[in-house]
Amino acid sequence: MGLQDDGFLRRAKITIPAAQIATGGVSNYTPIFTEAGIDSSHAIWSEAQSNGGDLRLSSDVNGNTRLALDLISIDTAAKTLEMAIQPQSLSAITDNELYLWWDHVSTQSQPSRTDTHGQDNAYHSSHNGHWPINDDPSGTAPQMINRTATANYDGTTGGSMTSGDLVSAQIGDGWEFDGVDDDVSFPDDLDTPLQDSSVSLFGWVKISTGSTTAQVLFSRGLVGTGGIRYGLTVQMTTGGGVSLQRRVGNANVNALTEGVAPSQDVWYHIGATFNKSTGDGEIFKNGVSVGSVTGWDTADVAYLATRDEGWYSGALRRNGSNAWSEGVNDYISLWNRVLSSAEIETLYNNTNAPGTFATLGTAESVGGSSRRALSGLSGLSGITT
């Protein structure tokens, strides 16, 4: 049974313009859809359940082919929404169309996260980590929650982070690090994608005015001693821009840096890829490659036991020789494969201007008038026409 015949009363088309997709198109891409693509006067704000329990997605107008979604956040009163949509093949030639449904004849809940249409299936199996960074950093640990199905990749804040460090960021909120002791620690499980696999790691950073330290997406034990190098980091340095370092225990530093100092108090989308089979690495800024290397050592990253404190975001921790970021991190994602240049460009387009990337069209009635519009009370159940 399609959504049209299953009691849903309203739908609207989500359009992702072909111009937003990199040349050649992309597959297995999880679109991010936010309130930026919804008019403030749209009917969905008054008709959908306040908790978003009645939101559903389909790839066709009749709702016969449902899609999984991860409803990351919604506030119908404040008119904010953030969701991840089941991986799609998106065309760079013709506009891409999906359908958002709401306003069921009875009160609904989002499917369980493991359901076919639930949270876990909104992400490709290679998408190991997606951290929107929307939660209070001073709340109950862990505070930096991974939205994908991969277990035990949640982060715990350290230092003196307070609720005031949850600040407006590139998409929704992000965390502001003070450059003194703020950081986020992660379990050693992250070794699987970051130490001994091919990897793609991307996120948004903004270096605070006056900062002299790098803004770290992820790092572990980056040190050198006696000519031997240890550790891994992906970061934006204040003097050299985007940087990837992967040290495997030999004398080769295996460092790749953009070589262009970033502006401070400006958002940048940064990231890196590393192919574990070939030793090829590449760094990116705002969807464009800014450096590449071939033939790095493909051995697993090595760590110096006496200078290794584990995985961190917002800091490089080296057992006393530490460097803390001073700036804001937001919307970090991790894959255990090398993303294509088309995927990286599309990811930048999506998260740089989500309201341009995907927009919600006019609401359409399906099988009757909106029960909430008629009642004038959003969120009530059992009202039919």
DRENDO-1510 file (C-alpha; in Angstrom, 1 decimal, always signed):
<recs>
REC; n; res; u; v; w
REC; 1; MET; +0.0; +0.0; +0.0 .
REC; 2; GLY; +1.3; +3.4; -0.9 .
REC; 3; LEU; +1.4; +6.4; +1.4 .
REC; 4; GLN; -1.5; +8.0; -0.7 .
REC; 5; ASP; -3.8; +5.1; +0.3 .
REC; 6; ASP; -2.5; +4.8; +3.9 .
REC; 7; GLY; -4.1; +7.7; +5.5 .
REC; 8; PHE; -1.7; +10.6; +4.7 .
REC; 9; LEU; -3.5; +13.8; +3.8 .
REC; 10; ARG; -0.7; +16.1; +2.7 .
REC; 11; ARG; +2.4; +15.9; +0.5 .
REC; 12; ALA; +4.8; +18.2; -1.3 .
REC; 13; LYS; +7.5; +17.8; -3.8 .
REC; 14; ILE; +11.2; +18.1; -2.8 .
REC; 15; THR; +13.2; +19.3; -5.8 .
REC; 16; ILE; +17.0; +18.9; -6.0 .
REC; 17; PRO; +18.1; +20.9; -9.1 .
REC; 18; ALA; +20.4; +19.2; -11.5 .
REC; 19; ALA; +22.7; +22.3; -11.3 .
REC; 20; GLN; +23.4; +21.3; -7.6 .
REC; 21; ILE; +24.8; +17.9; -8.6 .
REC; 22; ALA; +28.4; +17.6; -9.8 .
REC; 23; THR; +29.0; +16.6; -13.5 .
REC; 24; GLY; +28.2; +13.0; -14.1 .
REC; 25; GLY; +25.9; +12.7; -11.2 .
REC; 26; VAL; +26.3; +10.8; -8.0 .
REC; 27; SER; +25.1; +7.5; -6.5 .
REC; 28; ASN; +24.6; +6.3; -2.9 .
REC; 29; TYR; +24.5; +10.0; -1.8 .
REC; 30; THR; +22.5; +10.9; +1.4 .
REC; 31; PRO; +20.9; +14.3; +0.8 .
REC; 32; ILE; +20.6; +16.6; +3.8 .
REC; 33; PHE; +17.3; +18.6; +3.8 .
REC; 34; THR; +16.7; +21.5; +6.2 .
REC; 35; GLU; +14.2; +24.3; +6.9 .
REC; 36; ALA; +16.3; +26.5; +4.7 .
REC; 37; GLY; +14.5; +24.9; +1.8 .
REC; 38; ILE; +11.0; +25.5; +3.3 .
REC; 39; ASP; +9.1; +28.8; +3.1 .
REC; 40; SER; +8.3; +30.1; +6.6 .
REC; 41; SER; +4.6; +30.2; +5.6 .
REC; 42; HIS; +4.5; +26.6; +4.3 .
REC; 43; ALA; +1.5; +24.5; +5.5 .
REC; 44; ILE; +3.8; +21.9; +6.9 .
REC; 45; TRP; +4.7; +24.0; +9.9 .
REC; 46; SER; +1.1; +24.1; +11.1 .
REC; 47; GLU; -0.1; +20.7; +9.9 .
REC; 48; ALA; +2.7; +18.2; +10.7 .
REC; 49; GLN; +3.0; +16.7; +14.2 .
REC; 50; SER; +5.1; +18.9; +16.4 .
REC; 51; ASN; +7.5; +16.0; +16.9 .
REC; 52; GLY; +7.6; +15.1; +13.2 .
REC; 53; GLY; +6.3; +11.6; +13.9 .
REC; 54; ASP; +4.1; +11.8; +10.8 .
REC; 55; LEU; +6.8; +12.7; +8.3 .
REC; 56; ARG; +7.4; +10.2; +5.5 .
REC; 57; LEU; +9.4; +10.2; +2.2 .
REC; 58; SER; +8.9; +8.6; -1.1 .
REC; 59; SER; +10.6; +8.7; -4.5 .
REC; 60; ASP; +7.2; +8.7; -6.4 .
REC; 61; VAL; +4.1; +10.9; -6.3 .
REC; 62; ASN; +1.8; +8.1; -5.0 .
REC; 63; GLY; +4.1; +7.1; -2.2 .
REC; 64; ASN; +4.5; +3.5; -3.4 .
REC; 65; THR; +8.3; +3.6; -3.0 .
REC; 66; ARG; +9.1; +4.7; +0.5 .
REC; 67; LEU; +12.5; +6.1; +1.5 .
REC; 68; ALA; +14.2; +5.9; +4.8 .
REC; 69; LEU; +14.8; +9.1; +6.7 .
REC; 70; ASP; +16.7; +10.2; +9.7 .
REC; 71; LEU; +14.8; +13.0; +11.4 .
REC; 72; ILE; +17.7; +14.7; +13.1 .
REC; 73; SER; +15.7; +17.5; +14.6 .
REC; 74; ILE; +12.4; +19.4; +14.2 .
REC; 75; ASP; +10.7; +22.3; +15.9 .
REC; 76; THR; +7.5; +23.2; +14.1 .
REC; 77; ALA; +7.0; +26.3; +16.4 .
REC; 78; ALA; +10.5; +27.6; +15.6 .
REC; 79; LYS; +10.1; +26.3; +12.0 .
REC; 80; THR; +13.4; +24.4; +12.0 .
REC; 81; LEU; +14.0; +20.9; +10.5 .
REC; 82; GLU; +16.9; +18.8; +9.6 .
REC; 83; MET; +16.8; +15.3; +8.1 .
REC; 84; ALA; +19.0; +12.9; +6.2 .
REC; 85; ILE; +17.4; +11.0; +3.3 .
REC; 86; GLN; +18.1; +7.4; +2.1 .
REC; 87; PRO; +21.0; +7.3; -0.3 .
REC; 88; GLN; +20.0; +8.4; -3.8 .
REC; 89; SER; +21.3; +8.4; -7.4 .
REC; 90; LEU; +21.1; +12.1; -8.3 .
REC; 91; SER; +21.3; +13.4; -11.9 .
REC; 92; ALA; +23.3; +16.4; -13.0 .
REC; 93; ILE; +21.1; +16.6; -16.2 .
REC; 94; THR; +17.5; +16.6; -15.0 .
REC; 95; ASP; +16.1; +17.9; -11.8 .
REC; 96; ASN; +15.7; +15.3; -9.0 .
REC; 97; GLU; +12.3; +14.9; -7.3 .
REC; 98; LEU; +11.2; +13.3; -4.0 .
REC; 99; TYR; +8.0; +13.6; -2.0 .
REC; 100; LEU; +7.5; +14.5; +1.6 .
REC; 101; TRP; +4.3; +13.4; +3.3 .
REC; 102; TRP; +2.7; +14.4; +6.6 .
REC; 103; ASP; -0.7; +14.9; +8.4 .
REC; 104; HIS; -1.9; +11.3; +8.8 .
REC; 105; VAL; -5.5; +10.6; +9.9 .
REC; 106; SER; -4.1; +9.3; +13.2 .
REC; 107; THR; -1.1; +10.2; +15.4 .
REC; 108; GLN; +2.2; +8.6; +14.0 .
REC; 109; SER; +5.7; +7.9; +15.2 .
REC; 110; GLN; +8.9; +7.7; +13.3 .
REC; 111; PRO; +9.9; +4.1; +12.5 .
REC; 112; SER; +12.4; +2.4; +14.7 .
REC; 113; ARG; +16.0; +3.2; +13.7 .
REC; 114; THR; +16.6; -0.4; +12.4 .
REC; 115; ASP; +13.3; -0.4; +10.4 .
REC; 116; THR; +13.6; -0.5; +6.6 .
REC; 117; HIS; +12.5; +3.1; +6.5 .
REC; 118; GLY; +14.2; +4.1; +9.8 .
REC; 119; GLN; +17.3; +6.1; +10.7 .
REC; 120; ASP; +20.0; +3.5; +10.1 .
REC; 121; ASN; +18.9; +3.1; +6.4 .
REC; 122; ALA; +19.2; +6.8; +5.7 .
REC; 123; TYR; +23.0; +6.2; +5.4 .
REC; 124; HIS; +25.0; +4.1; +3.1 .
REC; 125; SER; +26.9; +1.1; +4.7 .
REC; 126; SER; +30.2; +2.9; +4.0 .
REC; 127; HIS; +29.1; +6.0; +5.8 .
REC; 128; ASN; +30.6; +5.2; +9.2 .
REC; 129; GLY; +30.1; +8.5; +10.9 .
REC; 130; HIS; +27.7; +11.5; +10.7 .
REC; 131; TRP; +27.9; +14.0; +13.6 .
REC; 132; PRO; +25.6; +17.0; +13.1 .
REC; 133; ILE; +26.8; +18.4; +16.5 .
REC; 134; ASN; +23.5; +19.8; +17.6 .
REC; 135; ASP; +23.4; +18.7; +21.2 .
REC; 136; ASP; +24.4; +20.6; +24.4 .
REC; 137; PRO; +28.2; +19.9; +25.0 .
REC; 138; SER; +27.6; +20.0; +28.7 .
REC; 139; GLY; +24.8; +17.4; +28.7 .
REC; 140; THR; +24.9; +13.8; +29.6 .
REC; 141; ALA; +27.8; +11.9; +28.0 .
REC; 142; PRO; +28.2; +11.0; +25.2 .
REC; 143; GLN; +27.3; +14.4; +23.7 .
REC; 144; MET; +28.6; +14.2; +20.1 .
REC; 145; ILE; +26.2; +11.5; +18.7 .
REC; 146; ASN; +26.9; +9.5; +15.6 .
REC; 147; ARG; +23.7; +9.2; +13.5 .
REC; 148; THR; +24.8; +6.2; +11.4 .
REC; 149; ALA; +24.3; +2.5; +12.2 .
REC; 150; THR; +28.0; +2.1; +13.1 .
REC; 151; ALA; +28.3; +1.3; +16.8 .
REC; 152; ASN; +30.3; +3.1; +19.5 .
REC; 153; TYR; +31.5; +6.2; +17.5 .
REC; 154; ASP; +29.9; +8.7; +19.9 .
REC; 155; GLY; +32.1; +11.4; +21.3 .
REC; 156; THR; +32.4; +12.8; +24.9 .
REC; 157; THR; +33.3; +16.4; +25.6 .
REC; 158; GLY; +36.2; +17.3; +27.9 .
REC; 159; GLY; +37.7; +20.4; +29.4 .
REC; 160; SER; +35.3; +23.2; +30.5 .
REC; 161; MET; +32.7; +23.1; +27.7 .
REC; 162; THR; +29.4; +24.6; +28.7 .
REC; 163; SER; +25.9; +25.0; +27.1 .
REC; 164; GLY; +27.2; +28.4; +25.8 .
REC; 165; ASP; +29.6; +26.6; +23.5 .
REC; 166; LEU; +26.6; +25.4; +21.5 .
REC; 167; VAL; +26.5; +28.1; +18.9 .
REC; 168; SER; +24.9; +28.9; +15.6 .
REC; 169; ALA; +26.9; +27.2; +12.9 .
REC; 170; GLN; +27.0; +26.2; +9.2 .
REC; 171; ILE; +23.9; +23.9; +9.6 .
REC; 172; GLY; +21.9; +24.4; +12.7 .
REC; 173; ASP; +24.3; +24.5; +15.7 .
REC; 174; GLY; +28.0; +23.5; +16.2 .
REC; 175; TRP; +30.5; +23.5; +19.1 .
REC; 176; GLU; +32.9; +26.3; +19.9 .
REC; 177; PHE; +36.3; +25.3; +21.3 .
REC; 178; ASP; +38.1; +27.7; +23.6 .
REC; 179; GLY; +41.8; +26.9; +22.6 .
REC; 180; VAL; +42.5; +26.1; +26.3 .
REC; 181; ASP; +41.1; +22.7; +27.2 .
REC; 182; ASP; +37.9; +22.0; +25.2 .
REC; 183; ASP; +37.9; +18.8; +23.2 .
REC; 184; VAL; +35.9; +15.7; +22.3 .
REC; 185; SER; +37.3; +12.2; +22.9 .
REC; 186; PHE; +36.3; +9.1; +20.9 .
REC; 187; PRO; +36.7; +5.3; +21.5 .
REC; 188; ASP; +39.5; +3.3; +19.9 .
REC; 189; ASP; +36.8; +1.7; +17.7 .
REC; 190; LEU; +37.6; +4.6; +15.3 .
REC; 191; ASP; +40.9; +2.9; +14.5 .
REC; 192; THR; +39.0; +0.6; +12.1 .
REC; 193; PRO; +38.1; +3.3; +9.5 .
REC; 194; LEU; +40.9; +5.8; +10.4 .
REC; 195; GLN; +44.0; +3.7; +11.1 .
REC; 196; ASP; +43.7; +0.7; +8.8 .
REC; 197; SER; +41.3; +1.5; +6.0 .
REC; 198; SER; +40.7; +3.8; +3.1 .
REC; 199; VAL; +39.0; +6.8; +4.4 .
REC; 200; SER; +37.2; +10.1; +3.6 .
REC; 201; LEU; +36.7; +12.6; +6.3 .
REC; 202; PHE; +34.9; +16.0; +5.9 .
REC; 203; GLY; +33.4; +18.7; +8.0 .
REC; 204; TRP; +33.0; +22.5; +8.5 .
REC; 205; VAL; +35.4; +24.6; +10.5 .
REC; 206; LYS; +35.7; +28.2; +11.5 .
REC; 207; ILE; +39.0; +29.4; +13.1 .
REC; 208; SER; +38.4; +32.2; +15.7 .
REC; 209; THR; +39.9; +35.6; +15.2 .
REC; 210; GLY; +43.4; +35.6; +16.8 .
REC; 211; SER; +43.7; +31.9; +17.0 .
REC; 212; THR; +47.2; +30.5; +16.5 .
REC; 213; THR; +46.3; +26.8; +16.7 .
REC; 214; ALA; +44.9; +24.4; +14.0 .
REC; 215; GLN; +41.2; +23.6; +13.9 .
REC; 216; VAL; +41.2; +19.8; +14.2 .
REC; 217; LEU; +38.5; +17.5; +12.7 .
REC; 218; PHE; +40.1; +14.3; +13.9 .
REC; 219; SER; +43.5; +13.5; +15.3 .
REC; 220; ARG; +45.5; +10.9; +17.2 .
REC; 221; GLY; +49.0; +11.0; +18.6 .
REC; 222; LEU; +50.7; +13.1; +16.0 .
REC; 223; VAL; +54.4; +13.1; +17.1 .
REC; 224; GLY; +57.9; +12.4; +15.9 .
REC; 225; THR; +60.8; +11.1; +17.9 .
REC; 226; GLY; +64.2; +9.8; +16.9 .
REC; 227; GLY; +63.3; +10.2; +13.2 .
REC; 228; ILE; +60.3; +8.0; +13.5 .
REC; 229; ARG; +56.8; +9.4; +12.9 .
REC; 230; TYR; +53.5; +8.5; +14.5 .
REC; 231; GLY; +49.8; +9.4; +14.3 .
REC; 232; LEU; +47.1; +10.8; +12.1 .
REC; 233; THR; +45.3; +14.2; +11.7 .
REC; 234; VAL; +42.9; +16.0; +9.4 .
REC; 235; GLN; +42.8; +19.7; +10.2 .
REC; 236; MET; +42.9; +23.4; +9.1 .
REC; 237; THR; +46.1; +25.0; +10.1 .
REC; 238; THR; +46.3; +28.7; +10.7 .
REC; 239; GLY; +49.4; +29.1; +8.5 .
REC; 240; GLY; +49.1; +26.4; +5.8 .
REC; 241; GLY; +45.4; +25.7; +5.4 .
REC; 242; VAL; +44.0; +22.2; +5.0 .
REC; 243; SER; +46.3; +19.4; +6.2 .
REC; 244; LEU; +46.4; +15.6; +6.1 .
REC; 245; GLN; +49.2; +13.8; +8.0 .
REC; 246; ARG; +49.4; +10.1; +8.2 .
REC; 247; ARG; +52.5; +8.7; +10.0 .
REC; 248; VAL; +53.0; +5.0; +10.0 .
REC; 249; GLY; +56.2; +4.6; +12.0 .
REC; 250; ASN; +58.8; +5.2; +9.3 .
REC; 251; ALA; +61.0; +8.3; +8.7 .
REC; 252; ASN; +58.6; +9.6; +6.1 .
REC; 253; VAL; +56.4; +12.3; +7.5 .
REC; 254; ASN; +53.6; +11.6; +5.0 .
REC; 255; ALA; +52.2; +15.1; +5.3 .
REC; 256; LEU; +50.1; +17.0; +2.7 .
REC; 257; THR; +49.3; +20.6; +3.3 .
REC; 258; GLU; +47.4; +23.1; +1.1 .
REC; 259; GLY; +49.9; +25.9; +1.6 .
REC; 260; VAL; +47.4; +28.8; +1.8 .
REC; 261; ALA; +46.6; +30.4; +5.1 .
REC; 262; PRO; +42.9; +30.6; +5.8 .
REC; 263; SER; +40.9; +33.7; +6.8 .
REC; 264; GLN; +39.8; +33.7; +10.3 .
REC; 265; ASP; +36.2; +33.8; +11.4 .
REC; 266; VAL; +35.2; +32.3; +8.0 .
REC; 267; TRP; +33.5; +29.0; +7.4 .
REC; 268; TYR; +35.4; +26.4; +5.3 .
REC; 269; HIS; +34.4; +22.9; +4.3 .
REC; 270; ILE; +37.5; +20.8; +4.6 .
REC; 271; GLY; +38.5; +17.2; +4.3 .
REC; 272; ALA; +40.7; +14.5; +3.0 .
REC; 273; THR; +40.7; +11.1; +1.4 .
REC; 274; PHE; +43.3; +8.3; +1.6 .
REC; 275; ASN; +43.3; +5.2; -0.5 .
REC; 276; LYS; +44.8; +2.4; +1.6 .
REC; 277; SER; +45.5; +0.2; -1.5 .
REC; 278; THR; +47.4; +2.7; -3.5 .
REC; 279; GLY; +48.8; +5.1; -0.9 .
REC; 280; ASP; +47.1; +8.1; -2.7 .
REC; 281; GLY; +45.9; +11.0; -0.6 .
REC; 282; GLU; +44.1; +14.2; -1.5 .
REC; 283; ILE; +42.9; +17.2; +0.5 .
REC; 284; PHE; +39.9; +19.4; -0.3 .
REC; 285; LYS; +38.5; +22.9; +0.5 .
REC; 286; ASN; +35.0; +24.0; -0.3 .
REC; 287; GLY; +34.4; +21.1; -2.6 .
REC; 288; VAL; +37.7; +21.5; -4.7 .
REC; 289; SER; +40.9; +19.6; -4.5 .
REC; 290; VAL; +43.8; +21.7; -3.1 .
REC; 291; GLY; +46.5; +19.1; -3.0 .
REC; 292; SER; +47.2; +15.5; -3.8 .
REC; 293; VAL; +50.0; +12.9; -3.3 .
REC; 294; THR; +50.7; +9.4; -4.6 .
REC; 295; GLY; +52.5; +6.4; -3.2 .
REC; 296; TRP; +52.4; +7.1; +0.5 .
REC; 297; ASP; +53.2; +4.1; +2.8 .
REC; 298; THR; +50.1; +1.9; +3.0 .
REC; 299; ALA; +50.9; +0.3; +6.4 .
REC; 300; ASP; +48.6; +0.9; +9.3 .
REC; 301; VAL; +49.1; +4.1; +11.2 .
REC; 302; ALA; +51.4; +3.6; +14.2 .
REC; 303; TYR; +51.1; +5.2; +17.6 .
REC; 304; LEU; +53.8; +5.9; +20.2 .
REC; 305; ALA; +52.4; +4.4; +23.4 .
REC; 306; THR; +53.9; +7.0; +25.7 .
REC; 307; ARG; +52.4; +9.9; +23.6 .
REC; 308; ASP; +49.1; +8.5; +22.6 .
REC; 309; GLU; +45.8; +9.5; +24.3 .
REC; 310; GLY; +43.4; +8.3; +21.6 .
REC; 311; TRP; +41.1; +10.0; +19.0 .
REC; 312; TYR; +40.1; +13.6; +19.5 .
REC; 313; SER; +38.2; +16.3; +17.7 .
REC; 314; GLY; +39.0; +19.9; +18.5 .
REC; 315; ALA; +42.4; +19.1; +19.9 .
REC; 316; LEU; +45.6; +17.2; +19.3 .
REC; 317; ARG; +46.4; +15.3; +22.5 .
REC; 318; ARG; +49.9; +14.0; +23.0 .
REC; 319; ASN; +50.3; +13.3; +26.7 .
REC; 320; GLY; +51.4; +16.7; +27.8 .
REC; 321; SER; +52.4; +18.1; +24.4 .
REC; 322; ASN; +48.9; +19.2; +23.5 .
REC; 323; ALA; +47.3; +21.8; +21.2 .
REC; 324; TRP; +43.7; +22.8; +21.5 .
REC; 325; SER; +41.6; +24.3; +18.7 .
REC; 326; GLU; +40.1; +27.8; +19.0 .
REC; 327; GLY; +37.1; +27.9; +16.8 .
REC; 328; VAL; +33.9; +26.1; +15.7 .
REC; 329; ASN; +33.4; +22.6; +14.3 .
REC; 330; ASP; +30.2; +21.5; +12.6 .
REC; 331; TYR; +28.7; +18.7; +10.5 .
REC; 332; ILE; +31.5; +16.1; +10.4 .
REC; 333; SER; +31.1; +12.9; +8.3 .
REC; 334; LEU; +33.3; +9.8; +7.8 .
REC; 335; TRP; +33.4; +7.1; +5.2 .
REC; 336; ASN; +35.5; +3.9; +5.0 .
REC; 337; ARG; +36.1; +4.4; +1.3 .
REC; 338; VAL; +37.4; +7.1; -1.0 .
REC; 339; LEU; +34.7; +9.5; -2.1 .
REC; 340; SER; +34.7; +10.6; -5.7 .
REC; 341; SER; +35.3; +14.2; -6.7 .
REC; 342; ALA; +31.7; +14.4; -7.8 .
REC; 343; GLU; +30.5; +13.2; -4.4 .
REC; 344; ILE; +32.7; +15.7; -2.6 .
REC; 345; GLU; +31.6; +18.6; -4.7 .
REC; 346; THR; +27.9; +17.6; -4.2 .
REC; 347; LEU; +28.5; +17.3; -0.5 .
REC; 348; TYR; +29.8; +20.8; -0.4 .
REC; 349; ASN; +26.9; +22.2; -2.4 .
REC; 350; ASN; +24.4; +20.5; -0.1 .
REC; 351; THR; +25.9; +21.7; +3.2 .
REC; 352; ASN; +27.1; +25.1; +2.0 .
REC; 353; ALA; +23.6; +26.2; +0.9 .
REC; 354; PRO; +21.0; +23.6; +1.9 .
REC; 355; GLY; +18.2; +26.0; +0.9 .
REC; 356; THR; +19.4; +26.1; -2.7 .
REC; 357; PHE; +20.3; +22.4; -2.8 .
REC; 358; ALA; +16.7; +21.2; -2.0 .
REC; 359; THR; +13.4; +23.0; -1.8 .
REC; 360; LEU; +9.9; +22.0; -0.7 .
REC; 361; GLY; +7.1; +22.8; -3.1 .
REC; 362; THR; +3.5; +23.8; -2.4 .
REC; 363; ALA; +1.5; +21.5; -0.2 .
REC; 364; GLU; -1.1; +19.3; -1.9 .
REC; 365; SER; -4.2; +17.7; -0.4 .
REC; 366; VAL; -4.3; +13.9; -0.7 .
REC; 367; GLY; -7.8; +12.3; -0.1 .
REC; 368; GLY; -9.2; +15.1; +2.1 .
REC; 369; SER; -8.5; +18.3; +3.9 .
REC; 370; SER; -5.8; +18.6; +6.5 .
REC; 371; ARG; -7.2; +17.5; +9.9 .
REC; 372; ARG; -4.9; +19.9; +11.7 .
REC; 373; ALA; -5.7; +22.8; +9.5 .
REC; 374; LEU; -9.4; +22.2; +10.2 .
REC; 375; SER; -8.9; +21.8; +13.9 .
REC; 376; GLY; -6.4; +24.7; +14.2 .
REC; 377; LEU; -4.5; +22.6; +16.7 .
REC; 378; SER; -1.2; +21.1; +15.5 .
REC; 379; GLY; -0.4; +17.6; +16.8 .
REC; 380; LEU; -3.9; +16.4; +17.7 .
REC; 381; SER; -4.9; +12.9; +16.7 .
REC; 382; GLY; -8.1; +11.3; +15.5 .
REC; 383; ILE; -9.5; +14.3; +13.6 .
REC; 384; THR; -10.7; +13.3; +10.2 .
REC; 385; THR; -12.8; +14.9; +7.4 .
</recs>
